Amino acid sequence: MGRKLQIKSHYSVEELKARYRACHDPVEARRWQLIWLVTAGKTLTAAAEAIL
């Protein structure tokens, strides 16, 4: 079981999702997606597996 990661975000979960989806650079998009998934409650391990 993965561990929970606490992220102090200046963006809401919806704003992070929008930034991820609007990003044209694939590397930057994956970074936003990872932050979005962890902020939405996924463990770091589950979020990392989801973006592979």
C-alpha positions in Angstrom: 0.0 0.0 0.0 1.3 3.4 -0.9 1.8 6.2 1.5 -0.3 9.4 1.5 1.5 12.6 0.5 0.3 16.0 1.8 0.6 18.8 -0.8 0.0 22.4 0.1 -1.5 23.7 -3.1 -2.4 27.2 -4.2 -4.8 25.6 -6.7 -8.0 23.7 -6.2 -8.3 20.1 -7.5 -10.4 21.4 -10.4 -7.8 24.0 -11.3 -5.0 21.4 -11.3 -7.0 19.2 -13.5 -7.6 22.0 -16.0 -3.9 22.9 -16.0 -3.0 19.3 -16.7 -5.5 19.0 -19.6 -4.6 22.4 -21.1 -0.8 21.7 -21.1 0.8 21.1 -24.6 4.2 20.0 -23.3 4.0 16.2 -22.4 6.5 16.4 -19.6 4.9 19.4 -18.0 1.5 17.7 -18.4 2.6 14.6 -16.5 3.9 16.8 -13.7 0.5 18.6 -13.4 -1.3 15.2 -13.6 0.8 13.8 -10.8 0.1 16.8 -8.6 -3.6 16.7 -9.5 -3.9 13.0 -8.7 -2.1 13.3 -5.3 -4.2 16.3 -4.4 -7.3 14.4 -5.3 -6.5 11.8 -2.7 -4.5 9.1 -4.5 -1.4 7.7 -2.9 1.9 8.7 -4.5 2.4 5.1 -5.7 -1.0 4.9 -7.3 -0.6 8.3 -9.0 2.8 7.4 -10.3 1.4 4.1 -11.8 -1.5 6.0 -13.3 0.7 8.3 -15.4 2.9 5.6 -16.8 
